[in-house]
Amino acid sequence: MNSTSQDEKERLAREFYAARLLPLSRAASASGKHYFPLGPEPGLETYYVRRARTRWTAADFESQSVATPEQLAPALAALWQTTGNPELAALAPDFAALAARVYDVNTEAEGVTPFMYVMF
Amino acid sequence: MSRTILGISAFYHDSAAALVRDGEIVAAAQEERFSRKKHDPRFPRAAINYCLEEAFIEQDDLDAIVFYDSPLLTWDRIVKNCLEAGEPGEDQFAKAARSTLGVKLWAQDYVKSTLGTLGKAGKLLHAEHHMSHAASAFYPSPYEEAAIITVDGVGEWATSTIGLGRGSDIDLLYQINYPHSVGLLYSAFTYFCGFKVNSGEYKLMGLAPYGRPKYRQLILDRLLDLKPDGSIRLNMEYFGYIDSLVMTNPRFDELFGGPPRKPESPITRREMDLAASIQAVTEEILLRMARFARTETGARHCVFAGGVALNCVANGHVLREKIFDDIWIQPAAGDAGGALGAALLATYAYFNLPRAPGPGGRDRMHGSYLGPAFRPAEIRSFVERREIPYECMPDTVQRSKRIAATLAEGKVVGFLSGRMEFGPRALGARSILGDPRRPDTQATMNLKIKFRESFRPFAPSCLVEDVGEYFELEGESPYMLLVAPVRENRRQNVAEAEKQRDVEDMLQVINQVRSDIPAVTHVDFSARVQTVHESDQPMYYELLRQFKALTGYGVLVNSSFNVRGEPIVCTPQDAYLCFMRTEMDLLVLEDHLLWKTSQPAWVEKEDWRQTYELD
């Protein structure tokens, strides 16, 4: 889709973070908002979350499929509207544009780091 | 209507492919076995190719191709993690944008470029990470109904789930969400004790019996809140994985008396006690989860998957507590098994096929022997083409007697037989074997074959009908996923062993005799047991039978057929290479016996040890 170098992709990602996400992060922090809990809440009876979607249906198999960056923007927007994050939903087209710039299925995945569980 | 489904897991660790036809598992393999790169996370092109060959199909015959998780939901978690991290989140975002936004989201393009098709479904289907784990555990299990527990680091948002499987249906009822994770907690200690995250967890578990759980209460007081139902919340003030690229942070160091142990440096009493402590905490969490699952679902049986389900010490504890009538653990419990789970989930939840029971009340994993096999004619072709001296013994009984006699002489045997195992354990298809009775077997296998000084004993393979003679274990353990005590009447030097638990240098005590099967008896008199069933692996079973006829012991030492850092061997070529690079005495390639003393001198231009990164 593009031939942007790895260094250039890193630069694009860092710029995106500084321009789009860091302001959101600072605003959230200033207002005391957290995207997930960071510690115990002894008053809670349980930390289990009861799942709204208990069963994976035929429609679920298909709904997670994103074929192109053009399909990514509406998919992310819909997801973040559902999760109550309109501030992120508004950025969905920007994420899709970034995806188009950093797209690179020909690059081999990085090796497994010994310092960090592979979670992204 | 017949349905053939390809499942794929990739891009995290241990990428894999699995092929399922009408609910029957036709083939499954990890990419590392073909690429020879341990824990290979790359798109599993070779494993997919193997699966199609094994099923005798073309890619156009696939009804569906299923990816085991949802990169879209994972991206949601990554973005929110970075937002929570603030400024330090930039490093994670830069890395994740390239790997997830640039690569993982486009798994469909990998499939198209590899296979030239998306199957008859016309698009790549996606499962959910823990649904795939749950499916890998429940569908092949012998149970019509079972509670399901999945526990790992993280998949999308979930880190643990509890559910119920019944017939063809799976319902996941509860989950614990990132960043609160039993798997990440265990990995944090793995990192802190100087082992590699994602692979060193097994070493930490093996280290635990040397220590005492003196930090257990500190962990429970400061690092997490554990509820009576087994749910947890971590105190993220002590962990580094939200806002850095390592698992723990300076507060964690301070709590446990200094910085993390440097990899490959001497293991101290602190690491031993930390290992014992986190193992004790993990077992307590899993026991509570199991009790909660039993209460919530009412099911008499339970199935487990997810990386934490490879903690065979904890599994043995759950079994012995008799919370359930019986438990079953997916042998490829880590992410590789997600490929199989995704294919099975699509079979029953997308195509709505009926689920058939396993043969004779047993499971449907075929012993986890789901990888490539090599016919004797292929072996013959290999050895003759390479002009490798060999002896052919087509008679299974005579051959087994010969191998058994060799083992009883204290020799070490490389054994390639039948289809390769799926999952991290060698189960007698790609194994290095030794005599468990000999006090020197452990040192010999470690130093001359594995090229390591290990604090972990080897695992025993045992005739299924004899397991009760050696170990305090009721029932089967076909996948080496249960640790059980060696029977008391076989134990030796018990008082001495208790004193040795406090020594500083583990390697002083590891090779000491603790039972009449010393090579497989850990310092706490436990063993990682594999029971061998005749119908799963007839050749290995026959070898055990002949070893018993000769020695009175239906037990062998079973270690994975590799050297440190190398993936388990797949082909006869891989096996021969490993055989010649080490001091094994005999290599068995199906019905061909290759004696080391008959082989030509082995010369390599470069130091092959540099080929493999130490695990």
Interface residues (C-beta under 8 A of the other chain):
Chain A: Q6 K9 E10 L12 A13 R14 F16 Y17 A18 L21 L22 L24 S25 R26 A28 S29 H34 Y35 F36 P37 L38 G39 P40 E41 P42 L44 E45 T46 Y47 Y48 V49 R50 R51 T54 R55 W56 T57 A58 D60 F61 E62 Q64 S65 V66 A67 L72 A75 L76 L79 W80 T83 N85 L88 F95 L98 A99 V102 Y103 D104 V105 T107 E108 A109 E110 G111 V112 T113 P114 F115 M116 Y117 V118 M119 F120
Chain B: A10 F11 Y12 H13 H39 P41 R42 F43 V66 S70 P71 L72 L73 T74 W75 D76 I78 V79 K80 N81 C82 L83 E84 A85 G86 E87 G89 E90 Q92 F93 A94 K95 A96 A97 R98 S99 T100 L101 G102 V103 L105 W106 Q108 D109 Y110 S113 K123 L124 L125 H126 A127 E128 M131 G153 V154 T161 I162 G163 D169 I170 D171 L172 L173 Y174 Q175 I176 N177 Y178 P179 H180 G183 L184 S187 Y191 K196 V197 N198 S199 G200 L224 D225 K227 D229 S231 I232 R233 L234 N235 M236 E237 Y241 I242 L245 V246 M247 P263 F292 L345 A346 A349 Y350
